[in-house]
Amino acid sequence: MHPQTGIKDRADRQRLFVTGVLAAFTMITGMLILREFTATESLIEIVGEGVVQVVPMGLFSAMLSAFGGAAKQLVVVSIILGMLFVGGGIAQVDGGPARGLSMPRTIRRILGLSASIWVPLAIAAVILTTYGTVTPASNSELLSLVATLFFDALIFAVALYAFYPPVAGIQPSTRVDSPPADSSRRRLVAVGVISAATLASVGVTGRFIRGIRGGVIGGARGGLVQPVTSTEQFYVISKNFVDPTVDDGGWRLEISGLVERAQSFTYLDLQNMPHRDQLTTLSCISNEIGGDLISNAKWTGVPLGELLARAGVDPGAGELALYADDGYSESIPLSKALEADTMLAYLMNDEPLTRKHGFPTRLIVPGVYGIKNVKWITKIELSSGDFKGYWQQRGWTDDGTIQTLSRFDLPSSRAIVPQGAIELGGVAFAGNRGVRSVEISVNDGAWMPVDTVEQVAPLSWVIWRSTWNPAEPGTYALRVRAIDENGDIQTDARRNPIPDGATGYHAIDIGIT
């Protein structure tokens, strides 16, 4: 630092901090633009995945409950603000170029600053990808990531020295051949360049944040859902801050491990094989009681058992380890994989899968939560052991069986409605066990069967409807529960989604006038 005292020193430190923030903003813009062209994870995503690894499950659950789909965006915004703050601090420590520093020496300082930032970042990246569960994990991807991190550090250092203001140790020129008008023009140009860079950074960063979605509502409140959810409204959840873009031309599904013949299937191979269509409801394990993270769609694909038959399953195999293009991993028992309705889907509602839903292919495994229905799947490895996937390493369930659920969609909670015939309705779901009946209770009274239960398809949710005539005005508490085809009643024990899925009755309060 250039030692100063008094008010002038504080003003200089503030200017240095702002300069560091601007340089960090420029670096963030550069890394996000680079990500668009190389698909290499940005430093923001690496830090975000590291945060997810260390956050306690209770806090994670609380964030999901409080912020829902915006939780991921909140994490990203916090990381970006942290980067800006660190950038300002680095500028204050660095202090800027000394008076009369030659260009070669300035370049050496820039490179030295870049290296001092890059080395700890590279070490952290190697540790996280080698010993943690942050992706990427392959040597080539790790090398690409380390190179990208140096590029990020270099952008920051160059921007920092380009934006440095005339602070202590960088005295304004007093030469008589430097007219004030030229100085004003240079200052005006500098302000224009910095302003343009800042606006570009805000635009690129804002677009990145808006593109991060933790969840999309799969059913509107205040009205009953459609039997089949449109692709646009189908809920979306993934571990990623930015989902991968997979080229169907280069995509392969590898089947290896305890098989007689390792197999590799292309996207065209799947399309040319006999296929099946089925309506299947998926539910996210993070879905709250009465939540929206559940949707129903028509899926088209190839039974997974057909692909395994071509590979020839070794008698010692008992489990399938599943790997995705984004570094995600999961597992299902071999017995589940061989069920006729477990499929590798490539169409959703008669159209190719969208990127956010796993293009080019994803698994559909009825009866278990969405974490087992792997998107962007690229590899299946058969083994005899107990494979722990991405979420299992964080303490989530390895079984994943869907808990019986039911909810009100009509009317909305705390609605005020006139006395008379009131329409009630919603959905219920019990995975591949099916729903036998749905019941409602008013003010903790006796359970009454609803009027109608529409079975959309054997593996889908049911849509229930009922008409209720309250005897008099007042406030009423309504509850709903479902009974599956085995005769098991939905449990009333309230439990948070983590780690086995939410349980408990959905309840609403309404006022009758």
C-alpha positions as CSV (number, residue, x, y, z in Angstrom):
1,M,0.0,0.0,0.0
2,H,1.0,3.6,-0.4
3,P,0.8,4.9,3.2
4,Q,-1.3,8.0,3.8
5,T,-3.1,9.5,6.7
6,G,-6.3,11.4,7.3
7,I,-9.3,12.1,5.1
8,K,-7.4,11.9,1.8
9,D,-6.3,8.3,2.6
10,R,-9.8,7.2,3.3
11,A,-11.0,8.8,0.1
12,D,-8.3,7.0,-1.8
13,R,-9.1,3.7,-0.2
14,Q,-12.7,4.1,-1.2
15,R,-11.7,4.9,-4.8
16,L,-9.5,1.8,-4.8
17,F,-12.4,-0.3,-3.4
18,V,-14.8,0.9,-6.1
19,T,-12.1,0.2,-8.8
20,G,-11.7,-3.4,-7.5
21,V,-15.5,-3.9,-7.6
22,L,-15.6,-2.7,-11.2
23,A,-12.7,-5.0,-12.1
24,A,-14.5,-7.9,-10.4
25,F,-17.6,-7.1,-12.3
26,T,-15.6,-7.2,-15.5
27,M,-14.1,-10.5,-14.6
28,I,-17.6,-11.9,-13.8
29,T,-18.7,-10.8,-17.3
30,G,-15.7,-12.4,-18.9
31,M,-16.2,-15.7,-17.1
32,L,-19.9,-15.8,-18.0
33,I,-19.2,-15.1,-21.7
34,L,-16.5,-17.7,-21.7
35,R,-18.9,-20.2,-20.2
36,E,-21.3,-19.6,-23.1
37,F,-18.7,-20.7,-25.6
38,T,-16.8,-23.4,-23.7
39,A,-19.5,-24.9,-21.4
40,T,-16.8,-24.9,-18.7
41,E,-18.2,-24.3,-15.3
42,S,-17.7,-20.8,-14.0
43,L,-16.1,-19.9,-10.7
44,I,-19.6,-18.9,-9.5
45,E,-20.9,-22.4,-10.1
46,I,-17.8,-24.0,-8.5
47,V,-18.3,-21.9,-5.4
48,G,-22.1,-22.6,-5.4
49,E,-21.6,-26.3,-5.6
50,G,-19.1,-26.2,-2.8
51,V,-21.6,-24.2,-0.7
52,V,-24.3,-26.9,-1.4
53,Q,-21.8,-29.6,-0.2
54,V,-21.2,-28.0,3.2
55,V,-24.7,-26.5,4.0
56,P,-26.3,-28.6,6.8
57,M,-29.5,-30.4,5.6
58,G,-31.6,-28.5,8.1
59,L,-30.5,-25.1,6.7
60,F,-30.9,-26.5,3.1
61,S,-34.5,-27.5,3.9
62,A,-35.2,-24.1,5.5
63,M,-34.0,-22.3,2.4
64,L,-36.1,-24.4,0.1
65,S,-39.2,-23.8,2.3
66,A,-38.5,-20.0,2.5
67,F,-37.4,-19.2,-1.0
68,G,-38.5,-22.2,-3.1
69,G,-37.2,-21.9,-6.7
70,A,-35.5,-18.6,-5.9
71,A,-33.1,-20.2,-3.4
72,K,-30.6,-21.0,-6.1
73,Q,-30.7,-17.5,-7.4
74,L,-30.2,-16.1,-3.9
75,V,-27.1,-18.3,-3.5
76,V,-25.7,-17.0,-6.9
77,V,-26.4,-13.4,-6.0
78,S,-24.6,-13.9,-2.6
79,I,-21.6,-15.4,-4.4
80,I,-21.4,-12.5,-6.9
81,L,-21.7,-9.9,-4.1
82,G,-18.9,-11.8,-2.3
83,M,-16.7,-11.7,-5.4
84,L,-17.3,-7.9,-5.8
85,F,-16.3,-7.4,-2.1
86,V,-13.2,-9.5,-2.5
87,G,-12.3,-7.6,-5.6
88,G,-12.5,-4.3,-3.8
89,G,-10.3,-5.7,-1.0
90,I,-7.7,-7.0,-3.4
91,A,-7.5,-3.5,-5.0
92,Q,-6.9,-1.9,-1.6
93,V,-4.2,-4.4,-0.7
94,D,-2.5,-4.0,-4.2
95,G,-2.6,-0.2,-4.0
96,G,-2.2,0.4,-7.7
97,P,0.9,1.1,-9.8
98,A,3.5,3.3,-8.3
99,R,4.4,6.7,-9.9
100,G,6.7,6.4,-13.0
101,L,6.2,2.6,-13.3
102,S,7.3,1.5,-16.7
103,M,5.1,-0.6,-19.0
104,P,7.2,-3.8,-18.7
105,R,7.1,-3.5,-14.9
106,T,3.4,-2.9,-15.0
107,I,2.8,-6.0,-17.1
108,R,4.9,-8.0,-14.6
109,R,2.8,-6.7,-11.7
110,I,-0.4,-7.6,-13.6
111,L,0.9,-11.1,-14.2
112,G,2.1,-11.5,-10.6
113,L,-1.3,-10.4,-9.3
114,S,-3.0,-12.8,-11.7
115,A,-0.8,-15.7,-10.4
116,S,-1.4,-14.8,-6.8
117,I,-5.2,-15.0,-7.4
118,W,-5.1,-18.0,-9.6
119,V,-2.9,-20.3,-7.5
120,P,-5.3,-20.6,-4.5
121,L,-8.3,-20.9,-6.9
122,A,-6.6,-23.7,-8.8
123,I,-5.7,-25.6,-5.7
124,A,-9.2,-25.3,-4.3
125,A,-10.6,-26.5,-7.7
126,V,-8.4,-29.5,-7.7
127,I,-9.3,-30.4,-4.1
128,L,-13.1,-30.0,-4.8
129,T,-13.1,-32.0,-8.0
130,T,-10.7,-34.7,-6.8
131,Y,-11.9,-35.2,-3.2
132,G,-15.3,-33.6,-3.2
133,T,-18.3,-34.0,-5.5
134,V,-18.1,-30.8,-7.4
135,T,-18.0,-31.5,-11.2
136,P,-16.1,-31.8,-13.5
137,A,-14.2,-34.9,-12.5
138,S,-12.3,-36.0,-15.6
139,N,-8.6,-34.9,-16.2
140,S,-9.4,-33.0,-19.4
141,E,-12.3,-31.2,-17.8
142,L,-10.2,-30.4,-14.7
143,L,-7.4,-29.0,-16.9
144,S,-9.9,-26.9,-18.8
145,L,-11.3,-25.6,-15.5
146,V,-7.8,-24.6,-14.2
147,A,-7.0,-22.8,-17.4
148,T,-10.3,-21.0,-17.3
149,L,-9.6,-19.9,-13.7
150,F,-6.3,-18.3,-14.8
151,F,-8.1,-16.5,-17.6
152,D,-10.6,-15.1,-15.0
153,A,-7.7,-14.0,-12.8
154,L,-6.0,-12.3,-15.7
155,I,-9.1,-10.5,-16.7
156,F,-9.5,-9.1,-13.2
157,A,-5.9,-8.0,-13.0
158,V,-5.9,-6.3,-16.4
159,A,-9.2,-4.6,-15.7
160,L,-8.0,-3.5,-12.3
161,Y,-4.9,-1.7,-13.7
162,A,-6.9,-0.3,-16.5
163,F,-9.5,1.2,-14.1
164,Y,-7.1,2.4,-11.4
165,P,-7.8,6.1,-10.4
166,P,-5.0,8.7,-9.7
167,V,-4.6,7.8,-6.0
168,A,-1.6,8.2,-3.7
169,G,1.6,7.3,-5.4
170,I,0.1,7.9,-8.9
171,Q,0.4,11.7,-9.0
172,P,-1.3,13.7,-11.7
173,S,1.1,15.0,-14.4
174,T,2.2,18.6,-14.1
175,R,3.9,18.8,-17.5
176,V,3.1,22.1,-19.4
177,D,2.6,20.2,-22.6
178,S,-0.4,18.3,-21.3
179,P,-3.3,20.8,-21.8
180,P,-6.3,20.7,-19.4
181,A,-8.6,20.0,-22.3
182,D,-6.7,16.8,-23.3
183,S,-6.9,15.7,-19.7
184,S,-10.6,16.3,-19.6
185,R,-11.1,14.4,-22.8
186,R,-9.1,11.5,-21.5
187,R,-11.1,11.5,-18.3
188,L,-14.4,11.6,-20.3
189,V,-13.2,8.7,-22.5
190,A,-12.2,6.7,-19.4
191,V,-15.6,7.3,-17.7
192,G,-17.4,6.3,-20.9
193,V,-15.4,3.0,-21.2
194,I,-15.9,2.2,-17.5
195,S,-19.6,3.0,-17.8
196,A,-20.0,0.8,-20.9
197,A,-18.2,-2.0,-19.3
198,T,-20.3,-1.8,-16.2
199,L,-23.6,-1.7,-18.2
200,A,-22.4,-4.8,-20.1
201,S,-21.5,-6.5,-16.9
202,V,-24.9,-5.8,-15.4
203,G,-26.7,-7.1,-18.5
204,V,-24.7,-10.3,-18.8
205,T,-24.8,-11.0,-15.0
206,G,-28.5,-10.3,-14.9
207,R,-29.2,-12.7,-17.8
208,F,-27.2,-15.4,-16.0
209,I,-29.1,-14.9,-12.8
210,R,-32.5,-14.9,-14.5
211,G,-31.6,-18.1,-16.3
212,I,-31.1,-20.0,-13.0
213,R,-34.4,-21.5,-12.0
214,G,-34.9,-23.8,-9.1
215,G,-38.5,-24.8,-9.9
216,V,-41.3,-24.1,-12.2
217,I,-44.9,-24.4,-10.9
218,G,-46.6,-27.5,-12.3
219,G,-50.2,-26.6,-11.4
220,A,-52.0,-23.3,-10.9
221,R,-53.8,-22.6,-7.7
222,G,-57.3,-21.3,-7.7
223,G,-58.2,-23.9,-10.3
224,L,-57.9,-27.6,-11.1
225,V,-54.8,-28.8,-13.0
226,Q,-55.0,-30.3,-16.5
227,P,-54.7,-34.1,-16.6
228,V,-51.5,-33.8,-18.6
229,T,-49.1,-30.9,-17.7
230,S,-47.8,-28.9,-20.6
231,T,-44.0,-29.1,-21.1
232,E,-43.7,-25.4,-20.3
233,Q,-45.4,-25.8,-17.0
234,F,-43.8,-29.1,-15.9
235,Y,-41.8,-28.5,-12.8
236,V,-38.0,-28.2,-13.1
237,I,-35.4,-29.0,-10.4
238,S,-31.7,-29.8,-10.9
239,K,-28.6,-29.5,-8.9
240,N,-27.1,-27.2,-11.5
241,F,-26.8,-23.5,-11.6
242,V,-26.7,-23.8,-15.4
243,D,-27.9,-27.0,-17.0
244,P,-25.8,-28.7,-19.7
245,T,-26.4,-28.4,-23.4
246,V,-25.9,-31.9,-24.9
247,D,-25.5,-32.5,-28.6
248,D,-27.7,-35.4,-29.7
249,G,-25.3,-36.2,-32.6
250,G,-22.4,-36.9,-30.2
251,W,-24.4,-38.4,-27.3
252,R,-23.9,-42.0,-26.3
253,L,-25.4,-44.2,-23.6
254,E,-22.7,-46.6,-22.3
255,I,-23.8,-49.7,-20.5
256,S,-20.9,-51.5,-18.7
257,G,-19.9,-53.2,-15.4
258,L,-21.4,-56.6,-14.6
259,V,-22.7,-57.3,-18.1
260,E,-21.7,-59.9,-20.7
261,R,-21.3,-57.4,-23.6
262,A,-20.7,-53.7,-23.0
263,Q,-23.1,-51.6,-25.1
264,S,-23.1,-48.1,-26.6
265,F,-26.3,-46.6,-27.9
266,T,-26.7,-43.5,-30.0
267,Y,-29.7,-41.2,-30.1
268,L,-30.6,-42.7,-33.5
269,D,-30.3,-46.2,-32.2
270,L,-33.0,-45.5,-29.6
271,Q,-35.3,-43.9,-32.1
272,N,-35.1,-47.0,-34.3
273,M,-35.9,-49.4,-31.5
274,P,-39.4,-50.5,-30.5
275,H,-40.8,-47.9,-28.2
276,R,-43.7,-47.4,-25.7
277,D,-45.8,-44.5,-24.6
278,Q,-46.9,-44.0,-21.0
279,L,-48.4,-41.2,-18.9
280,T,-46.3,-40.9,-15.7
281,T,-46.4,-38.4,-12.9
282,L,-43.1,-37.2,-11.5
283,S,-42.7,-35.6,-8.0
284,C,-39.7,-33.9,-6.6
285,I,-38.4,-35.1,-3.3
286,S,-38.2,-31.4,-2.3
287,N,-41.9,-31.0,-2.7
288,E,-43.5,-29.5,0.4
289,I,-46.9,-30.6,1.8
290,G,-49.4,-29.3,-0.8
291,G,-46.5,-28.1,-3.0
292,D,-46.3,-27.6,-6.8
293,L,-43.3,-29.7,-7.6
294,I,-45.3,-32.5,-9.1
295,S,-46.4,-32.8,-12.8
296,N,-47.8,-35.4,-15.2
297,A,-46.6,-35.9,-18.8
298,K,-46.7,-38.4,-21.7
299,W,-43.3,-40.0,-22.1
300,T,-42.1,-42.0,-25.2
301,G,-39.0,-44.2,-25.1
302,V,-37.4,-47.6,-24.9
303,P,-37.9,-49.9,-21.9
304,L,-34.6,-50.0,-19.9
305,G,-34.9,-53.8,-19.6
306,E,-34.6,-54.0,-23.4
307,L,-31.3,-52.2,-23.4
308,L,-30.0,-54.3,-20.5
309,A,-31.1,-57.5,-22.3
310,R,-28.8,-56.5,-25.2
311,A,-25.9,-56.1,-22.8
312,G,-26.6,-59.4,-21.0
313,V,-26.9,-58.9,-17.2
314,D,-24.4,-60.8,-15.1
315,P,-26.0,-63.0,-12.3
316,G,-23.9,-61.1,-9.7
317,A,-25.4,-57.7,-10.6
318,G,-27.9,-56.2,-8.2
319,E,-27.8,-52.4,-8.8
320,L,-27.4,-49.8,-11.5
321,A,-25.2,-46.8,-11.0
322,L,-26.5,-44.0,-13.2
323,Y,-24.3,-41.1,-14.5
324,A,-25.3,-37.9,-16.2
325,D,-23.6,-35.4,-18.4
326,D,-23.7,-32.7,-15.7
327,G,-21.8,-34.9,-13.2
328,Y,-24.9,-36.0,-11.4
329,S,-25.1,-39.6,-10.2
330,E,-27.8,-41.9,-8.8
331,S,-28.7,-45.6,-8.5
332,I,-31.7,-47.9,-8.7
333,P,-32.0,-51.6,-7.9
334,L,-31.7,-54.0,-10.9
335,S,-35.2,-55.2,-10.1
336,K,-36.6,-51.7,-10.5
337,A,-34.7,-51.2,-13.8
338,L,-36.2,-54.4,-15.2
339,E,-39.8,-53.3,-14.5
340,A,-41.7,-52.9,-17.8
341,D,-42.6,-49.2,-17.2
342,T,-39.0,-48.1,-16.4
343,M,-37.8,-46.5,-19.6
344,L,-35.2,-44.3,-21.3
345,A,-37.4,-41.5,-22.7
346,Y,-36.6,-39.3,-25.6
347,L,-40.0,-37.7,-26.2
348,M,-42.1,-35.6,-23.8
349,N,-45.7,-34.9,-24.8
350,D,-44.9,-36.1,-28.3
351,E,-42.0,-33.6,-28.7
352,P,-38.2,-34.1,-28.2
353,L,-37.2,-33.4,-24.6
354,T,-36.3,-29.8,-23.9
355,R,-32.9,-29.0,-22.5
356,K,-34.2,-28.4,-19.0
357,H,-36.0,-31.7,-19.0
358,G,-32.9,-33.7,-20.0
359,F,-32.4,-33.6,-23.8
360,P,-31.6,-35.9,-25.5
361,T,-32.7,-38.6,-23.0
362,R,-33.7,-39.1,-19.4
363,L,-34.8,-42.0,-17.2
364,I,-38.4,-42.4,-16.2
365,V,-38.7,-44.7,-13.1
366,P,-42.3,-44.8,-11.8
367,G,-42.9,-45.0,-8.1
368,V,-39.8,-43.1,-7.0
369,Y,-39.0,-39.4,-6.6
370,G,-37.5,-37.3,-9.3
371,I,-34.0,-37.7,-8.0
372,K,-34.0,-41.2,-9.4
373,N,-35.3,-40.1,-12.8
374,V,-31.9,-39.0,-14.1
375,K,-31.8,-36.4,-16.8
376,W,-29.0,-36.1,-19.4
377,I,-28.0,-39.7,-18.7
378,T,-24.9,-40.9,-20.4
379,K,-23.7,-44.0,-18.5
380,I,-25.1,-47.0,-16.7
381,E,-22.8,-49.3,-14.7
382,L,-24.1,-52.5,-13.2
383,S,-22.5,-53.6,-9.9
384,S,-23.2,-55.8,-6.9
385,G,-22.4,-53.1,-4.4
386,D,-24.4,-50.2,-2.8
387,F,-23.6,-47.2,-4.9
388,K,-24.1,-43.8,-3.2
389,G,-25.1,-41.1,-5.7
390,Y,-24.9,-37.3,-5.6
391,W,-27.7,-36.7,-3.0
392,Q,-27.1,-39.9,-1.1
393,Q,-23.6,-38.6,-0.3
394,R,-25.3,-35.6,1.3
395,G,-27.6,-37.8,3.5
396,W,-30.7,-38.0,1.3
397,T,-32.7,-41.2,0.9
398,D,-31.4,-44.0,-1.2
399,D,-34.8,-45.7,-1.4
400,G,-36.7,-42.8,-2.9
401,T,-40.2,-44.4,-2.7
402,I,-42.9,-41.7,-3.2
403,Q,-44.9,-40.9,-0.1
404,T,-48.7,-40.8,-0.6
405,L,-49.8,-37.2,-1.0
406,S,-52.9,-35.1,-1.7
407,R,-53.6,-31.4,-1.9
408,F,-56.3,-28.8,-2.4
409,D,-56.1,-26.8,-5.7
410,L,-59.6,-25.3,-5.3
411,P,-60.4,-23.1,-3.4
412,S,-57.2,-21.3,-2.5
413,S,-56.2,-21.1,1.2
414,R,-57.7,-18.1,3.0
415,A,-60.3,-17.6,0.3
416,I,-63.5,-15.8,1.2
417,V,-66.5,-17.3,-0.6
418,P,-70.2,-16.8,-0.4
419,Q,-72.4,-19.4,1.4
420,G,-73.8,-22.1,-0.9
421,A,-72.5,-25.0,-2.9
422,I,-68.7,-24.7,-2.9
423,E,-66.5,-26.6,-5.3
424,L,-63.5,-28.4,-3.8
425,G,-60.8,-30.1,-5.8
426,G,-57.2,-31.1,-6.2
427,V,-54.8,-33.9,-6.9
428,A,-53.6,-37.0,-5.1
429,F,-50.7,-39.3,-5.9
430,A,-49.2,-42.5,-4.5
431,G,-46.5,-43.4,-7.0
432,N,-47.0,-46.7,-8.8
433,R,-49.2,-47.9,-6.0
434,G,-52.2,-45.9,-7.3
435,V,-54.9,-44.1,-5.4
436,R,-58.0,-45.9,-4.3
437,S,-59.9,-43.0,-2.8
438,V,-59.7,-39.4,-1.4
439,E,-61.3,-38.1,1.7
440,I,-61.8,-34.6,3.2
441,S,-62.4,-33.4,6.8
442,V,-64.0,-30.2,8.0
443,N,-62.9,-28.6,11.3
444,D,-61.3,-31.9,12.4
445,G,-64.6,-33.8,12.0
446,A,-65.2,-37.2,10.4
447,W,-63.6,-38.1,7.1
448,M,-65.9,-38.0,4.1
449,P,-65.2,-39.5,0.7
450,V,-65.0,-36.9,-2.2
451,D,-67.6,-37.0,-4.9
452,T,-65.3,-38.1,-7.8
453,V,-61.8,-39.3,-8.3
454,E,-60.6,-39.2,-11.9
455,Q,-57.9,-41.8,-12.6
456,V,-55.8,-40.2,-15.4
457,A,-53.6,-43.2,-16.0
458,P,-52.3,-46.1,-13.9
459,L,-49.0,-44.3,-13.2
460,S,-50.4,-40.8,-12.9
461,W,-51.9,-38.6,-10.3
462,V,-55.7,-38.6,-9.8
463,I,-57.8,-35.4,-9.9
464,W,-60.5,-35.3,-7.3
465,R,-63.6,-33.1,-7.0
466,S,-66.3,-32.6,-4.4
467,T,-69.2,-30.2,-3.6
468,W,-69.5,-28.9,-0.1
469,N,-72.4,-27.0,1.4
470,P,-71.4,-25.4,4.7
471,A,-74.4,-25.0,7.2
472,E,-73.6,-21.4,8.2
473,P,-71.1,-18.6,7.6
474,G,-67.8,-18.7,9.5
475,T,-64.2,-19.8,9.3
476,Y,-63.6,-23.4,8.3
477,A,-60.4,-25.6,8.3
478,L,-60.4,-28.3,5.6
479,R,-58.0,-31.2,5.4
480,V,-57.5,-33.9,2.7
481,R,-56.0,-37.3,2.6
482,A,-55.6,-40.2,0.2
483,I,-55.8,-44.0,0.4
484,D,-53.6,-46.0,-1.9
485,E,-54.6,-49.1,-3.8
486,N,-53.1,-51.3,-1.0
487,G,-55.5,-49.8,1.4
488,D,-52.8,-47.8,3.3
489,I,-54.0,-44.4,4.5
490,Q,-51.8,-41.4,3.9
491,T,-50.0,-40.6,7.2
492,D,-50.9,-37.5,9.1
493,A,-47.4,-37.2,10.6
494,R,-45.9,-33.9,9.4
495,R,-42.3,-34.3,8.1
496,N,-40.1,-32.0,6.1
497,P,-39.0,-33.1,2.6
498,I,-35.4,-33.8,3.6
499,P,-34.3,-36.6,3.5
500,D,-37.2,-39.0,2.6
501,G,-39.9,-36.8,1.2
502,A,-42.6,-34.7,2.9
503,T,-45.5,-36.3,4.7
504,G,-48.7,-35.0,6.4
505,Y,-52.1,-33.7,5.4
506,H,-52.6,-30.6,3.3
507,A,-54.9,-28.2,5.1
508,I,-56.5,-24.9,4.1
509,D,-58.6,-22.3,5.9
510,I,-61.5,-20.6,4.2
511,G,-64.1,-18.0,5.2
512,I,-67.8,-18.3,4.4
513,T,-69.8,-15.1,4.2
